[in-house]
Amino acid sequence: MKIKKAGALSLSLLLGLSGCASGTQSESNEKTLTVGTSQEMSGVFSPLYYLSGFDGDVINLIYQGMLKYDAKSELNPDLAKEMPTVSEDGKTVTFKLKKGVKFSDGTKFTSSDVKYTFTVLSDPSYTGYLSTVPSNIEGYEDYYSGDAKELTGIETPDDYTVVFHLSSPMIDAVSTLGTQPICSDEQFNYEKGHTKKIEKKSGKPIGTGAYKLKSFDKSKGATFVKNDQFDFKDGEYDVDRIIIKKTDSSTELSELKKGNLDLLPANIEQSKIGQASLDKNLKVSSYKTAGEGFLGFNCASGTTKDQAVRQALAYAIDRESFVDSFFKYEEASDEVKKDLIGYVPEVYWNPVSNLVGSYVTGDETLEGLTVYRYDLEKAKQILEDAGWKVGSDGIREKDGQKLEVKFLVSVDVPALETLIPMFKKSWSEIGIDLKQSSVDYNTVLSTISDDAQVDDWSIYFVSSSYQGVIDTDSNTTLATKNPYNFSRIQDEELDNDLKAGLNTSSEEESKEYYSKAMIRENELVPYFPLYGTKAFNLYSKRVSGLTTGPVCIWSQAMKDVKLK
């Protein structure tokens, strides 16, 4: 799911370029941090168009929003000089911007760049996945569907003031507007209805952040150097060069031990975490992740269009056994053994939500929420009641259609090596024929997002990483015809609750409606969470100052990182 903003969520696998080896410095004494990733970046490095969480690391290093989250999940000014003011009715949000900020090409950052960014997202020709971000700004419909020449709901009374006028209150107005990365209005000669040229050049990022892209090779990785237009303060951004290096998941820990890598971020593999904790030259730190590993069900085509099939599949997954076995340390330091990796979520939702996250983790019980505990007999009965009868070959069928599910699987995902044999065994026991297709991660994303390929898959697996502590990400993944709704679920009751949870300035009211939406979602099962986790950063002892949190990952936490 980064998917970023519009909900701010990030699709990633949460697993853990040729260039300078880590642990070394160049002749010019540049301090280089080499970060390993087992998944390829796609090269879509525009905050207006990127989808993959791995591309999101590039965005985080290069771009800034007006606000940003810290490791404590608190919002702080970034391009804004202070936190915004919000009118009493919740419909006007005013940001005051820092002066003297420049993009990496030397152009000046002003309020015009903010308006430009949200205007492109509102353009009728915009084909990215963030069109819901500006949809509540006054004048959006006139600009998107009508003849309006500008997005009138954004005022820029001077170069350093931006005023957003909203059609209705939004519980997440400050975070949604504030954390959207801002693009330069001078990079492209923007005209309404002509965003294609912006999309085509998404591999050429120009931002106001501390780093800029030096080189990129899809099979090797990316290199970043300091942005010489950035206003560096003493004691901050000690790292001069960052290399994100494409690695092999089977050898990346060895590379870290040898000193060819400095950091393996957001790892959830017990064997790697445990081994790193026992190595005197490595350090381990953990944080609760704002995400889940989950299955997405195709609700528009094929057998999983049937709600009963989705429910049966969910009951026929022994998540507890998976979590107990996959995340159990075989060997680890005594300290790390106390730091459990995984848990079983109750519902597909943001587990660090400040309103309803405790329902996701099971720390609180939500009355009326359907909870899917492993029960093969119940799964069989659901299918029987829905008319799916066992055929002579053991596979169920209904109206001449075999109960076949087409599973789209990413390669090189250790969790799936354990999960898929479990799926095959339990699903065959309830009469389901599992067909597996293994492809690379970016192909999974491009397939599930393409309506033309909707008949080619029934189920996919990814993990989502939300980038805020709000609930409105669920509006983007569950609301009818939202571009991030890859399940393509359509349900009026769910839509109404999601809308009511969003369009209010009352936290109490928002919690009430989002709780109802959670209950309805678990009945429909468009997505099914398999596990939630803590994430573990594994890194060399030459690295210090890396402080991460649920919505502040390594690429957002470089300011205080130091290298020996």
URJOCOR-V389307 format. One record per residue. N is the residue number from 1. RES is the residue in one small letter. OMEGA is omega as a letter, one per 30 degrees, with the letter a starting at -180 (NA if undefined). NEAR is the number of other C-alpha atoms within 12 Angstrom. D_CENTER is the distance of its C-alpha to the mean C-alpha in Angstrom with 2 decimals. Layout:
# URJOCOR-V389307
n=[N:N]
res=[RES:RES]
omega=[OMEGA:OMEGA]
near=[NEAR:NEAR]
d_center=[D_CENTER:D_CENTER]
This chain:
# URJOCOR-V389307
n=[1:2:3:4:5:6:7:8:9:10:11:12:13:14:15:16:17:18:19:20:21:22:23:24:25:26:27:28:29:30:31:32:33:34:35:36:37:38:39:40:41:42:43:44:45:46:47:48:49:50:51:52:53:54:55:56:57:58:59:60:61:62:63:64:65:66:67:68:69:70:71:72:73:74:75:76:77:78:79:80:81:82:83:84:85:86:87:88:89:90:91:92:93:94:95:96:97:98:99:100:101:102:103:104:105:106:107:108:109:110:111:112:113:114:115:116:117:118:119:120:121:122:123:124:125:126:127:128:129:130:131:132:133:134:135:136:137:138:139:140:141:142:143:144:145:146:147:148:149:150:151:152:153:154:155:156:157:158:159:160:161:162:163:164:165:166:167:168:169:170:171:172:173:174:175:176:177:178:179:180:181:182:183:184:185:186:187:188:189:190:191:192:193:194:195:196:197:198:199:200:201:202:203:204:205:206:207:208:209:210:211:212:213:214:215:216:217:218:219:220:221:222:223:224:225:226:227:228:229:230:231:232:233:234:235:236:237:238:239:240:241:242:243:244:245:246:247:248:249:250:251:252:253:254:255:256:257:258:259:260:261:262:263:264:265:266:267:268:269:270:271:272:273:274:275:276:277:278:279:280:281:282:283:284:285:286:287:288:289:290:291:292:293:294:295:296:297:298:299:300:301:302:303:304:305:306:307:308:309:310:311:312:313:314:315:316:317:318:319:320:321:322:323:324:325:326:327:328:329:330:331:332:333:334:335:336:337:338:339:340:341:342:343:344:345:346:347:348:349:350:351:352:353:354:355:356:357:358:359:360:361:362:363:364:365:366:367:368:369:370:371:372:373:374:375:376:377:378:379:380:381:382:383:384:385:386:387:388:389:390:391:392:393:394:395:396:397:398:399:400:401:402:403:404:405:406:407:408:409:410:411:412:413:414:415:416:417:418:419:420:421:422:423:424:425:426:427:428:429:430:431:432:433:434:435:436:437:438:439:440:441:442:443:444:445:446:447:448:449:450:451:452:453:454:455:456:457:458:459:460:461:462:463:464:465:466:467:468:469:470:471:472:473:474:475:476:477:478:479:480:481:482:483:484:485:486:487:488:489:490:491:492:493:494:495:496:497:498:499:500:501:502:503:504:505:506:507:508:509:510:511:512:513:514:515:516:517:518:519:520:521:522:523:524:525:526:527:528:529:530:531:532:533:534:535:536:537:538:539:540:541:542:543:544:545:546:547:548:549:550:551:552:553:554:555:556:557:558:559:560:561:562:563:564]
res=[m:k:i:k:k:a:g:a:l:s:l:s:l:l:l:g:l:s:g:c:a:s:g:t:q:s:e:s:n:e:k:t:l:t:v:g:t:s:q:e:m:s:g:v:f:s:p:l:y:y:l:s:g:f:d:g:d:v:i:n:l:i:y:q:g:m:l:k:y:d:a:k:s:e:l:n:p:d:l:a:k:e:m:p:t:v:s:e:d:g:k:t:v:t:f:k:l:k:k:g:v:k:f:s:d:g:t:k:f:t:s:s:d:v:k:y:t:f:t:v:l:s:d:p:s:y:t:g:y:l:s:t:v:p:s:n:i:e:g:y:e:d:y:y:s:g:d:a:k:e:l:t:g:i:e:t:p:d:d:y:t:v:v:f:h:l:s:s:p:m:i:d:a:v:s:t:l:g:t:q:p:i:c:s:d:e:q:f:n:y:e:k:g:h:t:k:k:i:e:k:k:s:g:k:p:i:g:t:g:a:y:k:l:k:s:f:d:k:s:k:g:a:t:f:v:k:n:d:q:f:d:f:k:d:g:e:y:d:v:d:r:i:i:i:k:k:t:d:s:s:t:e:l:s:e:l:k:k:g:n:l:d:l:l:p:a:n:i:e:q:s:k:i:g:q:a:s:l:d:k:n:l:k:v:s:s:y:k:t:a:g:e:g:f:l:g:f:n:c:a:s:g:t:t:k:d:q:a:v:r:q:a:l:a:y:a:i:d:r:e:s:f:v:d:s:f:f:k:y:e:e:a:s:d:e:v:k:k:d:l:i:g:y:v:p:e:v:y:w:n:p:v:s:n:l:v:g:s:y:v:t:g:d:e:t:l:e:g:l:t:v:y:r:y:d:l:e:k:a:k:q:i:l:e:d:a:g:w:k:v:g:s:d:g:i:r:e:k:d:g:q:k:l:e:v:k:f:l:v:s:v:d:v:p:a:l:e:t:l:i:p:m:f:k:k:s:w:s:e:i:g:i:d:l:k:q:s:s:v:d:y:n:t:v:l:s:t:i:s:d:d:a:q:v:d:d:w:s:i:y:f:v:s:s:s:y:q:g:v:i:d:t:d:s:n:t:t:l:a:t:k:n:p:y:n:f:s:r:i:q:d:e:e:l:d:n:d:l:k:a:g:l:n:t:s:s:e:e:e:s:k:e:y:y:s:k:a:m:i:r:e:n:e:l:v:p:y:f:p:l:y:g:t:k:a:f:n:l:y:s:k:r:v:s:g:l:t:t:g:p:v:c:i:w:s:q:a:m:k:d:v:k:l:k]
omega=[l:l:a:l:a:b:l:a:a:l:a:l:l:l:l:NA:l:a:a:l:l:l:l:l:l:a:l:l:l:l:a:l:l:a:a:l:a:a:l:l:a:a:l:a:l:l:l:a:a:a:a:l:l:l:l:l:l:l:a:a:a:a:l:l:l:l:l:l:l:a:l:a:l:l:l:l:l:l:l:l:l:l:a:l:a:a:a:a:l:a:l:a:a:l:l:a:l:l:l:l:l:l:a:l:l:l:a:l:l:l:l:l:l:l:l:a:a:l:l:l:a:a:l:l:a:a:l:a:a:a:l:a:a:a:l:l:l:l:a:a:l:a:a:a:a:a:a:a:l:l:a:a:l:l:l:a:l:a:a:l:l:l:l:l:a:l:l:l:l:a:a:a:a:a:a:l:a:a:l:l:a:a:l:l:l:a:a:l:a:l:l:l:a:l:a:a:l:l:a:a:a:l:a:a:l:a:l:a:a:a:l:a:l:a:l:l:a:a:a:a:a:l:a:l:a:l:a:l:a:a:a:l:l:l:a:l:l:a:a:a:l:l:l:a:l:a:l:a:a:a:a:l:l:l:l:a:a:a:l:l:l:a:l:a:l:a:l:a:a:a:a:l:a:l:l:a:a:a:a:a:a:l:a:l:a:l:l:a:l:a:l:l:a:l:l:a:l:a:a:a:l:a:a:l:l:a:a:l:l:l:a:l:a:l:a:l:a:a:a:l:l:a:a:a:a:a:l:a:l:l:a:l:a:a:a:l:l:a:a:a:a:l:a:l:l:a:l:a:l:a:l:l:a:a:a:a:a:l:l:a:a:l:l:l:l:a:l:a:l:a:a:l:a:a:a:a:l:l:l:a:l:l:l:a:a:l:l:a:a:l:a:l:l:a:l:l:a:a:l:a:l:l:l:l:a:a:l:a:l:l:l:l:a:a:a:l:l:a:a:l:l:l:a:a:a:a:l:l:l:l:a:l:a:l:a:l:a:a:l:a:a:l:l:a:a:a:a:a:a:l:a:a:a:l:a:a:l:a:l:l:l:l:a:l:l:a:l:a:a:a:a:l:a:l:a:a:a:a:a:l:l:a:l:a:a:l:a:l:l:a:a:a:l:l:a:l:l:a:a:l:a:a:l:l:a:l:a:l:l:l:a:a:l:l:l:l:l:l:a:l:a:l:a:a:l:l:a:a:l:l:l:a:l:l:a:l:l:a:a:l:l:l:l:l:l:a:a:l:a:a:l:a:a:a:l:a:a:a:a:a:l:l:l:NA]
near=[53:43:44:47:49:50:46:47:44:46:41:44:44:44:44:37:32:24:29:28:27:38:29:23:21:16:9:10:15:22:31:38:47:44:48:47:44:38:35:37:38:33:35:31:38:42:50:46:40:42:45:41:46:48:40:41:48:47:46:43:43:40:41:42:42:43:35:38:35:30:32:21:30:22:30:25:25:32:42:36:25:21:26:31:23:24:21:11:19:25:29:30:34:33:42:30:32:27:19:20:34:30:34:33:25:19:21:27:40:35:35:28:40:41:38:36:40:48:45:46:41:43:40:28:23:31:27:35:39:41:34:39:42:41:37:35:37:29:29:34:26:22:30:31:18:17:16:21:20:27:39:27:32:37:31:25:17:16:23:29:31:35:35:43:32:36:25:26:31:40:38:41:42:38:39:41:45:44:42:41:47:43:48:39:27:25:27:24:15:25:21:27:25:21:28:23:21:36:28:22:21:28:29:28:43:40:43:42:43:41:41:36:37:26:25:31:22:26:20:26:34:39:33:39:31:33:32:21:25:30:22:21:11:9:14:20:34:31:39:31:37:47:43:48:41:34:34:26:28:20:21:35:39:25:32:41:29:20:28:33:41:47:48:50:47:45:44:44:42:38:30:42:44:35:28:36:34:23:24:15:20:32:34:40:36:35:35:38:45:49:52:46:45:41:38:46:43:42:35:30:27:27:39:40:30:29:31:30:44:41:38:41:53:45:35:36:39:31:37:28:21:27:30:20:22:29:36:27:29:21:20:25:22:14:18:29:22:13:28:29:34:37:35:37:37:40:46:51:54:47:44:37:35:27:29:38:35:22:33:39:32:21:16:16:20:27:14:16:25:25:31:31:27:27:25:27:20:23:32:33:24:27:36:22:16:23:22:31:26:25:21:10:15:19:26:32:27:23:13:15:19:26:39:33:38:30:36:37:37:34:28:26:33:27:36:33:18:23:30:31:18:26:35:28:21:29:38:30:26:38:38:39:30:32:23:25:24:23:20:24:33:32:26:35:36:23:29:38:34:23:22:12:21:28:24:27:39:42:45:43:46:45:44:48:49:48:49:48:40:43:50:46:48:47:41:40:46:46:36:27:25:28:35:42:38:44:45:33:38:27:26:18:24:32:30:22:31:38:33:32:37:38:32:29:26:21:25:18:22:31:32:25:32:43:36:30:40:41:31:31:41:33:30:38:46:46:44:45:43:44:44:43:42:39:41:42:43:48:48:38:30:29:36:30:26:39:30:35:36:42:43:36:43:44:44:37:32:36:33:25:31:25:34:21]
d_center=[4.54:3.04:4.55:5.98:8.78:11.06:9.16:6.79:3.57:0.98:3.92:6.12:9.43:9.80:13.33:15.20:23.72:26.60:27.79:29.17:29.19:27.65:30.18:32.29:33.00:34.29:37.80:36.61:35.19:31.58:29.26:26.66:23.52:22.42:18.97:18.57:15.88:16.86:14.64:15.63:14.07:14.95:16.52:14.82:14.83:15.12:12.88:14.42:13.47:10.73:8.22:7.50:5.63:9.36:10.57:8.39:10.77:13.55:12.57:12.49:15.89:17.52:16.60:17.03:16.59:19.48:17.84:15.46:14.50:16.53:16.47:18.15:15.41:18.02:17.88:20.28:21.79:20.64:22.27:23.86:26.93:26.51:24.51:25.08:27.77:27.25:30.26:31.75:30.75:27.09:27.36:27.86:25.55:27.13:25.67:28.08:26.98:28.05:30.91:31.44:27.88:27.79:25.46:25.86:28.45:30.55:30.12:30.06:27.07:28.22:27.34:27.87:24.68:22.69:24.54:24.08:20.28:20.19:23.13:21.52:18.63:21.60:23.62:24.94:24.32:20.63:18.75:15.11:12.47:12.84:16.34:15.83:15.21:18.98:20.34:21.98:23.71:27.43:28.62:25.41:27.22:30.24:28.31:26.11:28.91:32.04:34.11:32.88:32.88:30.44:27.77:30.27:28.02:27.11:30.13:30.69:34.09:34.05:32.06:30.32:29.76:27.21:27.82:25.50:27.45:25.57:27.06:26.26:24.79:21.04:19.97:16.96:18.98:19.08:15.41:14.30:17.16:17.26:13.88:13.77:14.73:18.33:20.08:23.81:26.04:28.52:26.55:27.27:30.12:28.10:29.98:28.92:28.29:27.72:24.08:24.36:25.59:22.59:20.26:22.62:22.52:18.79:19.66:21.83:19.81:21.93:20.53:22.05:20.15:22.02:21.47:22.03:21.52:24.76:24.17:21.81:22.68:20.27:22.11:22.56:19.84:20.00:22.26:22.01:24.95:25.55:25.68:29.38:28.94:26.84:28.84:28.55:30.00:32.07:30.28:26.79:24.86:27.29:25.44:26.93:25.10:21.76:21.49:18.36:20.34:19.62:21.04:22.21:20.59:24.18:25.56:22.91:24.28:27.71:26.66:25.43:28.77:30.75:29.27:27.72:24.29:23.69:20.23:18.08:14.92:12.81:15.36:16.05:19.19:22.22:24.68:23.07:22.43:25.96:27.63:26.05:27.25:30.76:30.90:32.80:31.27:27.62:25.66:22.95:20.79:18.29:15.95:14.44:10.74:8.62:7.53:9.75:11.07:12.32:14.60:14.33:17.91:19.52:21.28:23.09:24.94:26.66:27.47:24.16:25.03:27.32:25.86:28.33:27.00:23.45:24.99:27.25:24.56:22.72:26.03:26.76:23.97:25.17:21.99:24.18:26.01:22.96:21.51:25.05:25.73:22.61:21.75:25.41:26.63:29.50:30.44:29.07:30.50:31.74:29.30:26.19:27.65:27.42:23.68:22.38:19.15:18.21:18.94:19.01:16.99:19.16:16.75:13.31:12.07:10.50:12.77:13.13:14.13:17.35:19.17:18.44:16.34:19.64:20.04:16.90:18.18:21.71:23.19:24.51:25.73:24.97:28.19:27.99:24.66:25.16:24.31:24.20:26.28:27.52:30.59:31.87:34.87:32.89:30.71:33.95:35.49:32.65:33.07:36.84:36.80:34.67:37.26:35.66:38.73:39.12:40.90:43.46:40.88:38.81:36.07:35.79:36.46:36.91:38.95:39.28:35.56:34.48:31.53:29.45:25.66:23.99:21.15:18.84:18.03:16.30:18.90:18.93:16.79:19.17:18.00:18.98:22.35:23.12:21.53:23.05:26.64:26.08:24.86:27.83:30.30:29.42:28.61:31.86:33.69:32.83:33.78:30.63:30.68:27.46:27.03:24.49:23.21:21.61:19.85:17.58:13.81:13.90:16.62:14.66:12.18:15.28:17.26:15.28:14.72:18.45:20.90:23.67:22.33:21.76:24.83:23.73:21.45:21.44:18.58:15.54:13.52:9.98:7.79:4.71:3.60:4.82:6.55:9.82:12.48:13.17:13.40:13.17:9.63:11.85:14.09:11.74:11.23:14.81:17.14:19.63:19.07:15.86:14.34:11.01:13.39:13.56:15.88:18.13:19.40:22.02:23.63:25.56:25.64:21.89:21.55:24.22:22.75:19.31:21.23:23.51:20.82:19.36:22.69:24.37:24.78:25.87:23.55:26.02:25.95:22.18:22.01:24.77:23.21:19.70:21.59:23.46:20.39:19.11:22.59:22.75:19.39:20.61:23.82:22.26:19.72:17.50:14.90:16.07:14.45:16.13:15.31:13.66:14.32:15.14:14.09:17.04:17.64:20.72:22.74:26.23:28.60:29.03:25.65:25.78:24.11:20.51:19.23:15.60:14.08:11.27:9.87:11.90:11.18:14.03:13.50:13.68:16.64:19.12:21.68:23.43:23.15:26.65:28.13:31.60]
